[in-house]
Each structure stands twice: as structure tokens, then as C-alpha cells.
Amino acid sequence: MNYDYSITSPIRGMKFCSVDTKKNFKVAVISARFAFPLTGDIAARALLPFLLKRTCKKYPTLTEMNRRLASLYGAMLSASVTKSGESQILTFSITSLEDRFALDGEKISSDLTDLLLDVLFEPNLTDGAFAQEDIEREKRLLIEHIESELNDKRYYAAKRCNEIMCENELYALDRYGKTEDIQTIDSVRLIKAWKEMLSNAIIFVSAVGSMNTALVQSRFEQKFENIDRSRINDIHTEFITVPYETHRVKEELPVKQGKLVIGYRAGMTDPDDNDAAIKVMADMFGGGVYSKLFTNVREKMSLCYYCSAGFNSAKGIITVQSGIENENEQKAIDAITQQLNDMKAGNFTDEDLEASHKGLTNLINGVCDTPEGIDRWYSNQMLDASIETPEEYVERICAITREQVIAAALMVEEDTIYMLAGTLTEEEETDEN
């Protein structure tokens, strides 16, 4: 569905995106994202969003903050930390009913904007410092979250493959930093990270819904009037077109099912380099139930419990993940390699290409099913030179030809094979991911 959108640059280093959803949804989303290079005090920046969103100067306790959110028709305030290429992105988002559903005609979007800005600009400080009790709580919660991610062995194996594959690149660093760095975070580091967020980060503000987006933009502009934005972060992701060498690493953990992950370089020089063709190729290779990895390696050969390929255009890598029995390791590697070689040789039908076009079209169009999806779509392009609508991307995807798919496949080179072998026997098997 086509929605009216606009992109402006109201202040240095900021993009403001407004999307009018033409009253198709009951809720609206306002978000602010702050991007940094994956360098410096990654840990302090990672902790900052979770600390800021709990309280602010105007609502200094969690009870008062929750009461305020409840008064805004059950608004939800969230924070997250992600990694895009070799950048760390801090996200603050607030969601509630659209203005037209307010019982007394109040402008909910105006109040949502003010609350989000209070969180960003007026933190709950005492004598210029965050409360140590709050810091310790958020440190503990973040470390627990990191540990829970690592307990997901599928996630762990993919992470280890990326770390090995990009050992000498910033991309190998975790978006949350190192646990030992989190443990030593204090208020001084957090205050420094907060000031740098407002002064130096690349910023993307998004307002999605049927609201007065000009008012939202104006409020953000006013808040940044007295912020020195003369030194904006320079964010650059290193793209490796051809592997320097091929790595093969095997590790063991007490799990039953082995995890095989293969990392490939896609031959890209930047995020836009042949991205649509590589997207289609990776999808045909291992993206859907019509892909080669699913139909052949998983279904016909029964070598894997799951087997799929993912394409990361922000770094120019393709990753194949599979769950296997330890004894099938080499068979699975050989089978996966053969499917890629078939893509390079053009051993696929026009129907396969059409299935990918349709599958990707449905997937991309699905982002417009919710305001949150629309918000993520445009915000995920915050570091790109230009912004593309879902419809424009679909058009590029569907224009990809057989010859372009083969050419894209021929650029793909194997970089790293990582095997997480399980040491548990059938009798010792416990719950695992």
C-alpha cells in the first residue's frame, strides 16, 4: 500500500522521516535513532537507552513513568540497541493511539513527542549523576540478556562464525560491547555517552501515523537548538570483496544437535553494490521453502533439521545456518556447496526465479502491515545515501533477471566454515535451541 512520506534534514546530521498512513491504523509510532561507529565506549552507549527509558526528571520513578504512559492511552516506550554494518544504533520508540481516537480531542502525538524528548534530554540525575542503584540494576539486566542470547546455540554459532570471519574488522565486535566493560560502567561514562549521543551521533527521527508531523519535527528542532552538532560521527563499514583466506573452525559444547554455519563474502564494495541481484540470488539459494537449501539439503537429502541462507547487505556477507547431526558435518558442507555451485552454473528454472520474486514481494510488502514495520523500514535506511520505499525496492527485485542472478552467484566466495559440535548423547539430551 502506498503511503505519503517525506524526508527532511532539519538540523546537521539528522534526517526526519514522516509517513502519513492515511488513517489505516489505530496506533502511531514516533522514534529516534542515534548511530555511532562501532568504536569507543560501546558498552556505556549500549546501557544508556535502557537506563534513560526507565525514568526522567519529570517522572523520576518507575511508578510515575508508568502512570504517565497509562494516561497516554497505554502508550509503550521502548529502547533497543542494534548493529548495522560497523555501526551501533541506539533506538528509542514510543507508540500509542492515534489522535483521532482521543476521548476529549487531545493531541496524543504532541504528548508522546514531549515525553520522548523528556527521556532524551532531561534524564533523572542527582547532582549531575545517574543513581548508582539504577546503573547497577541495568548492568545486571543487560548482562543477563547477553547471557540469554548466548544460551541460544543457534544464535551463538552464527555469532561465532561472524567473529571468526571478521576477526580483524569492527563487525566482529558485539553491539553491547564486552561483559567486562559493562561491569565497570559508572555514571561518568554514561554522562559522557549521553552527551555524545545528542552532539555527535547521526540521528534519524521517524513519525508514522495520521498526526501533525510538522509539530513533531518542530519540537525536535527546538530541543536541539542549543546542542553543538558541529562534529558528527563519520561512519564507514569496511567491505571485503574476496576472502583473504578460508577459515575452518570446530568447537564443542554440551548440546545434542550440531550447528553448522558457513559465511560467504558477496563481492560487494558498498551496501548498494548489486544488492537487489544478490538478495534474489541468496533467496533462491536458501531463503524460502522454494530455495535449493530447503528443497534439496533439508527435504530430499534429510541432512539438516533446518538450513537457510541470510543476506546482510550492510556488510556484504551471506550466512548459511543449519542444524545437523555431528556425523553429517562433511556431507552437509558438500551438499550446501553443491547448491551454491548450481546457482553459479545457472542450474535453476524460470519458475524458481519467479517464486523468489513473489516470495520477496510478499515479504517486503508485509512491512506496511503495521506502523512499527513502516517505522523500521525507513529507519533501517538511516545511514544510506538515499531512502527507498518498499514499492521501489519491490520494483528493483522483480526486475532482476536470470543472468543477473548467475552473475551475483559467481561473485560469492566461501570465507568461514564454523561447526559447533554437540557432545551430549541421546540419554543426556536436555532442552536446547
C-alpha positions as CSV (number, residue, x, y, z in Angstrom):
1,M,0.0,0.0,0.0
2,N,1.4,3.4,-0.9
3,Y,1.7,5.9,1.9
4,D,2.7,9.6,1.6
5,Y,6.2,10.1,3.1
6,S,8.8,12.8,3.2
7,I,12.4,13.1,4.3
8,T,13.9,16.3,5.5
9,S,17.2,17.3,7.2
10,P,16.1,19.9,9.8
11,I,19.5,20.1,11.6
12,R,23.0,18.9,10.9
13,G,23.4,15.1,10.9
14,M,19.7,14.5,11.3
15,K,17.0,13.1,9.0
16,F,13.4,13.5,9.8
17,C,11.0,11.0,8.2
18,S,7.2,11.5,8.2
19,V,4.8,8.8,6.9
20,D,1.1,9.6,6.7
21,T,-0.6,6.2,7.0
22,K,-4.0,7.8,5.9
23,K,-5.9,6.6,8.9
24,N,-5.3,2.9,8.1
25,F,-4.1,2.1,11.7
26,K,-5.3,2.8,15.2
27,V,-1.8,3.5,16.5
28,A,1.1,5.9,15.7
29,V,4.8,5.5,16.3
30,I,7.4,8.2,17.0
31,S,11.0,7.0,17.2
32,A,14.5,8.4,17.4
33,R,17.7,6.5,16.4
34,F,21.3,7.5,17.2
35,A,24.1,5.9,15.2
36,F,27.8,5.6,16.2
37,P,30.8,3.9,14.7
38,L,31.4,0.5,16.4
39,T,34.3,2.0,18.3
40,G,34.9,3.8,21.6
41,D,32.8,3.1,24.7
42,I,30.4,0.6,23.1
43,A,29.3,-0.8,26.5
44,A,28.3,2.5,28.0
45,R,26.4,3.5,24.9
46,A,24.6,0.1,25.0
47,L,23.5,0.6,28.5
48,L,22.3,4.1,28.0
49,P,18.9,3.6,26.2
50,F,17.7,1.1,28.9
51,L,18.7,3.5,31.7
52,L,17.1,6.6,30.0
53,K,13.8,5.0,29.2
54,R,13.0,3.9,32.8
55,T,12.6,7.4,34.2
56,C,13.3,11.1,33.6
57,K,13.5,14.3,35.5
58,K,9.7,15.0,35.2
59,Y,8.8,11.4,36.1
60,P,11.7,10.3,38.4
61,T,10.3,6.9,39.5
62,L,9.2,3.9,37.5
63,T,5.8,4.1,39.0
64,E,5.4,7.7,37.9
65,M,6.6,6.9,34.4
66,N,4.3,4.0,34.1
67,R,1.4,6.1,35.3
68,R,2.2,8.7,32.7
69,L,2.3,6.1,29.9
70,A,-1.0,4.7,31.1
71,S,-2.6,8.2,30.9
72,L,-1.5,8.4,27.3
73,Y,-3.9,5.6,26.4
74,G,-1.5,2.8,27.4
75,A,1.5,4.2,25.5
76,M,4.5,1.9,25.2
77,L,8.1,3.3,25.5
78,S,10.8,1.0,24.3
79,A,14.6,1.0,23.8
80,S,16.9,-1.2,21.9
81,V,20.5,-1.5,20.6
82,T,21.3,-2.9,17.2
83,K,24.2,-3.2,14.8
84,S,24.1,-2.2,11.1
85,G,27.3,-2.9,9.3
86,E,30.0,-1.5,11.5
87,S,27.7,0.9,13.4
88,Q,26.0,0.8,16.7
89,I,22.4,2.2,16.7
90,L,20.5,3.2,19.8
91,T,16.7,3.3,19.4
92,F,14.0,5.0,21.4
93,S,10.4,4.5,20.4
94,I,7.0,5.4,21.7
95,T,3.7,4.0,20.5
96,S,0.1,4.9,21.3
97,L,-3.4,5.5,19.8
98,E,-3.7,8.0,17.0
99,D,-5.0,11.4,17.8
100,R,-8.4,10.8,16.3
101,F,-9.2,8.2,19.0
102,A,-8.7,10.5,21.9
103,L,-11.8,10.8,24.0
104,D,-11.6,14.5,24.7
105,G,-9.9,15.5,21.4
106,E,-6.4,15.9,22.9
107,K,-3.4,15.6,20.7
108,I,-1.8,12.4,21.9
109,S,1.0,12.7,19.4
110,S,2.1,16.0,20.9
111,D,2.2,14.5,24.4
112,L,4.1,11.4,23.1
113,T,6.7,13.7,21.5
114,D,7.1,15.7,24.7
115,L,7.6,12.5,26.7
116,L,10.1,11.1,24.3
117,L,12.1,14.3,24.3
118,D,12.0,14.4,28.1
119,V,13.6,11.0,28.2
120,L,16.3,12.0,25.7
121,F,17.1,15.5,27.1
122,E,16.0,15.5,30.7
123,P,17.3,12.3,32.4
124,N,16.8,11.6,36.1
125,L,20.0,13.0,37.5
126,T,21.0,13.8,41.1
127,D,23.9,16.3,41.3
128,G,24.6,15.7,37.7
129,A,24.9,11.9,38.0
130,F,22.8,8.9,37.4
131,A,21.8,7.0,40.6
132,Q,24.3,4.1,41.2
133,E,21.4,1.8,42.2
134,D,19.8,2.3,38.8
135,I,23.1,1.8,37.0
136,E,23.8,-1.5,38.8
137,R,20.3,-2.7,38.0
138,E,20.6,-2.0,34.3
139,K,24.1,-3.5,34.2
140,R,22.8,-6.8,35.7
141,L,19.8,-6.9,33.3
142,L,22.0,-6.3,30.3
143,I,24.5,-8.9,31.2
144,E,21.6,-11.4,31.8
145,H,20.2,-10.5,28.4
146,I,23.6,-11.2,26.8
147,E,23.9,-14.5,28.6
148,S,20.4,-15.5,27.5
149,E,21.3,-14.8,23.8
150,L,24.4,-16.9,24.1
151,N,22.3,-19.8,25.6
152,D,20.5,-19.8,22.2
153,K,23.1,-22.1,20.5
154,R,21.8,-21.2,17.0
155,Y,22.5,-17.5,17.8
156,Y,25.8,-18.4,19.4
157,A,27.0,-20.4,16.4
158,A,26.1,-17.6,14.0
159,K,27.8,-15.0,16.2
160,R,31.0,-17.2,16.5
161,C,31.1,-17.6,12.7
162,N,30.9,-13.8,12.3
163,E,33.6,-13.2,14.9
164,I,36.0,-15.6,13.2
165,M,35.1,-14.4,9.7
166,C,35.5,-10.7,10.6
167,E,38.3,-11.2,13.2
168,N,40.2,-8.1,12.1
169,E,37.1,-6.0,11.3
170,L,34.9,-3.9,13.6
171,Y,32.0,-6.0,12.6
172,A,33.3,-8.8,14.9
173,L,32.5,-6.6,17.9
174,D,29.3,-7.2,19.8
175,R,26.6,-4.4,19.7
176,Y,26.6,-4.4,23.6
177,G,30.4,-4.4,24.0
178,K,32.3,-6.8,26.3
179,T,30.8,-8.0,29.5
180,E,33.8,-6.9,31.5
181,D,33.4,-3.4,30.1
182,I,29.7,-3.4,31.1
183,Q,30.6,-4.4,34.7
184,T,32.8,-1.3,35.2
185,I,30.3,1.2,33.8
186,D,29.8,4.2,36.1
187,S,27.9,7.5,35.9
188,V,30.8,9.4,34.5
189,R,31.0,7.1,31.4
190,L,27.2,7.2,31.0
191,I,27.0,11.0,31.2
192,K,29.8,11.2,28.5
193,A,27.9,8.7,26.3
194,W,24.6,10.7,26.7
195,K,26.2,14.0,25.7
196,E,27.9,12.4,22.7
197,M,24.6,10.8,21.7
198,L,23.0,14.3,21.4
199,S,26.0,16.1,20.0
200,N,27.8,13.6,17.7
201,A,25.5,10.8,16.6
202,I,23.9,10.6,13.2
203,I,20.2,10.9,14.0
204,F,17.0,9.5,12.3
205,V,13.7,10.6,13.7
206,S,10.5,8.9,12.4
207,A,6.9,9.8,12.8
208,V,4.5,7.2,11.4
209,G,0.7,7.7,11.6
210,S,-2.0,10.3,10.9
211,M,-0.7,13.1,13.0
212,N,0.8,16.6,12.8
213,T,4.3,15.6,11.8
214,A,5.3,19.2,11.4
215,L,4.7,19.7,15.1
216,V,6.8,16.7,16.0
217,Q,9.7,17.9,13.8
218,S,9.4,21.4,15.3
219,R,9.7,20.1,18.8
220,F,12.8,18.1,18.0
221,E,14.4,21.1,16.3
222,Q,13.7,23.3,19.3
223,K,15.3,20.8,21.7
224,F,18.5,20.6,19.5
225,E,18.8,24.4,19.1
226,N,21.4,24.7,21.9
227,I,23.3,21.4,21.1
228,D,26.6,21.8,19.4
229,R,26.3,19.5,16.4
230,S,29.5,20.6,14.6
231,R,31.3,17.2,15.0
232,I,29.1,14.5,13.6
233,N,30.3,10.9,13.6
234,D,31.8,9.5,10.4
235,I,30.6,6.0,10.0
236,H,32.2,3.7,7.4
237,T,31.8,0.0,7.0
238,E,34.7,-2.0,5.6
239,F,33.7,-4.3,2.8
240,I,35.9,-7.3,2.0
241,T,35.1,-8.4,-1.6
242,V,37.3,-11.6,-1.6
243,P,38.3,-13.6,1.5
244,Y,42.0,-13.3,2.4
245,E,41.9,-17.0,3.4
246,T,39.4,-19.7,4.2
247,H,38.8,-20.5,7.8
248,R,37.5,-23.7,9.2
249,V,36.9,-23.9,13.0
250,K,35.3,-26.6,15.1
251,E,34.2,-26.1,18.7
252,E,32.3,-28.4,21.1
253,L,29.6,-27.7,23.7
254,P,27.3,-30.0,25.7
255,V,24.4,-29.9,23.3
256,K,22.8,-32.7,21.3
257,Q,22.3,-31.0,17.9
258,G,25.3,-29.7,16.0
259,K,25.2,-26.2,14.4
260,L,26.9,-25.7,11.1
261,V,27.4,-22.1,9.9
262,I,29.1,-21.1,6.6
263,G,30.0,-17.5,6.0
264,Y,30.5,-16.1,2.4
265,R,31.7,-12.8,1.0
266,A,29.2,-11.5,-1.6
267,G,31.8,-9.4,-3.5
268,M,30.2,-6.1,-2.6
269,T,32.0,-2.8,-2.3
270,D,29.2,-0.9,-0.5
271,P,25.7,-1.6,0.7
272,D,24.1,-0.6,-2.7
273,D,26.5,-2.6,-4.8
274,N,24.4,-5.1,-6.8
275,D,22.2,-5.5,-3.7
276,A,18.9,-6.5,-5.4
277,A,20.5,-9.2,-7.5
278,I,22.4,-10.7,-4.5
279,K,19.1,-10.5,-2.5
280,V,17.3,-12.6,-5.1
281,M,20.2,-15.0,-5.5
282,A,20.5,-15.5,-1.7
283,D,16.7,-16.1,-1.5
284,M,16.8,-18.7,-4.3
285,F,19.8,-20.3,-2.6
286,G,18.3,-20.5,0.9
287,G,15.6,-18.0,1.6
288,G,12.3,-19.8,1.4
289,V,10.6,-23.2,1.1
290,Y,11.3,-22.9,-2.7
291,S,15.0,-22.5,-2.2
292,K,17.7,-25.0,-3.0
293,L,18.9,-25.4,0.6
294,F,15.4,-26.2,1.8
295,T,14.1,-28.4,-1.0
296,N,17.4,-30.3,-1.5
297,V,19.6,-30.3,1.6
298,R,16.8,-30.4,4.1
299,E,14.0,-32.2,2.4
300,K,15.4,-34.5,-0.3
301,M,18.7,-35.4,1.4
302,S,17.5,-35.0,5.0
303,L,20.9,-33.8,6.1
304,C,19.6,-30.9,8.3
305,Y,16.9,-30.1,10.8
306,Y,16.9,-26.6,9.3
307,C,19.0,-25.0,6.6
308,S,18.7,-21.4,5.4
309,A,20.7,-18.5,4.0
310,G,20.6,-14.9,5.1
311,F,22.0,-11.9,3.2
312,N,23.4,-8.9,5.1
313,S,23.8,-6.0,2.6
314,A,25.1,-3.7,5.3
315,K,28.3,-5.8,5.5
316,G,28.2,-7.7,2.2
317,I,28.1,-11.2,3.6
318,I,25.8,-14.2,3.2
319,T,25.5,-16.7,6.0
320,V,24.1,-20.3,5.8
321,Q,22.9,-21.7,9.1
322,S,21.9,-25.4,9.6
323,G,21.2,-27.8,12.4
324,I,22.8,-31.2,11.9
325,E,23.9,-34.4,13.4
326,N,27.7,-34.3,14.1
327,E,28.4,-37.2,11.8
328,N,26.8,-35.4,8.8
329,E,29.1,-32.4,9.0
330,Q,31.1,-33.0,5.8
331,K,28.1,-34.3,3.9
332,A,26.2,-31.1,4.8
333,I,29.1,-28.9,3.8
334,D,29.4,-30.7,0.4
335,A,25.7,-30.5,-0.2
336,I,25.5,-26.8,0.6
337,T,28.5,-26.1,-1.6
338,Q,26.9,-28.0,-4.4
339,Q,23.7,-25.9,-4.2
340,L,25.8,-22.7,-4.5
341,N,27.7,-24.2,-7.4
342,D,24.4,-25.0,-9.1
343,M,23.4,-21.3,-8.7
344,K,26.7,-20.3,-10.3
345,A,26.1,-22.7,-13.2
346,G,22.5,-21.5,-13.7
347,N,21.0,-24.8,-12.7
348,F,17.6,-23.3,-11.8
349,T,14.4,-22.8,-13.6
350,D,12.5,-19.6,-14.6
351,E,9.8,-20.9,-12.1
352,D,12.4,-20.8,-9.3
353,L,13.2,-17.2,-10.2
354,E,9.5,-16.3,-10.3
355,A,8.9,-18.0,-6.9
356,S,11.7,-15.8,-5.4
357,H,10.2,-12.7,-6.9
358,K,6.8,-13.5,-5.5
359,G,8.2,-14.5,-2.1
360,L,10.3,-11.4,-1.7
361,T,7.5,-9.2,-2.9
362,N,5.2,-10.6,-0.2
363,L,7.9,-10.3,2.4
364,I,8.7,-6.6,1.6
365,N,5.1,-5.6,1.2
366,G,4.4,-7.1,4.6
367,V,6.4,-4.3,6.3
368,C,3.4,-2.0,5.5
369,D,1.0,-4.1,7.6
370,T,1.9,-2.3,10.8
371,P,3.1,1.2,11.8
372,E,6.1,-0.4,13.6
373,G,7.0,-2.2,10.3
374,I,6.9,1.0,8.4
375,D,9.0,2.7,11.0
376,R,11.6,0.0,10.9
377,W,11.7,0.0,7.1
378,Y,12.7,3.7,6.8
379,S,14.8,3.8,9.9
380,N,16.9,0.8,8.7
381,Q,18.0,3.1,5.8
382,M,19.2,5.9,8.1
383,L,22.8,5.5,7.0
384,D,22.0,5.1,3.3
385,A,22.7,7.9,0.8
386,S,19.1,7.8,-0.4
387,I,15.8,6.4,1.0
388,E,13.8,3.8,-0.9
389,T,10.1,2.9,-0.5
390,P,9.0,-0.7,-0.2
391,E,7.3,-0.3,-3.6
392,E,10.6,0.9,-5.2
393,Y,12.5,-1.9,-3.8
394,V,10.0,-4.5,-5.0
395,E,10.3,-3.0,-8.5
396,R,14.0,-3.5,-8.4
397,I,13.7,-7.0,-7.1
398,C,11.2,-8.1,-9.7
399,A,13.4,-6.6,-12.5
400,I,16.3,-9.0,-11.6
401,T,17.0,-11.4,-14.5
402,R,18.3,-14.9,-14.6
403,E,21.6,-13.6,-15.9
404,Q,21.9,-11.2,-13.0
405,V,21.3,-13.9,-10.5
406,I,24.1,-16.1,-12.1
407,A,26.5,-13.1,-12.1
408,A,25.7,-12.4,-8.4
409,A,26.3,-16.1,-7.5
410,L,29.6,-16.1,-9.3
411,M,30.8,-13.3,-7.0
412,V,30.2,-15.3,-3.8
413,E,33.2,-16.8,-2.2
414,E,33.4,-19.1,0.9
415,D,35.2,-17.4,3.8
416,T,34.5,-19.4,7.0
417,I,33.1,-22.8,8.0
418,Y,32.2,-23.0,11.7
419,M,31.0,-26.1,13.3
420,L,29.6,-26.2,16.9
421,A,29.6,-29.9,17.7
422,G,27.4,-31.3,20.4
423,T,28.9,-33.7,23.0
424,L,25.6,-34.9,24.6
425,T,24.4,-38.4,23.9
426,E,20.7,-39.3,23.3
427,E,20.3,-40.1,27.0
428,E,21.9,-36.8,28.2
429,E,19.8,-34.6,25.9
430,T,18.3,-31.6,27.6
431,D,16.3,-28.7,26.3
432,E,18.2,-26.6,23.8
433,N,17.7,-24.2,21.0
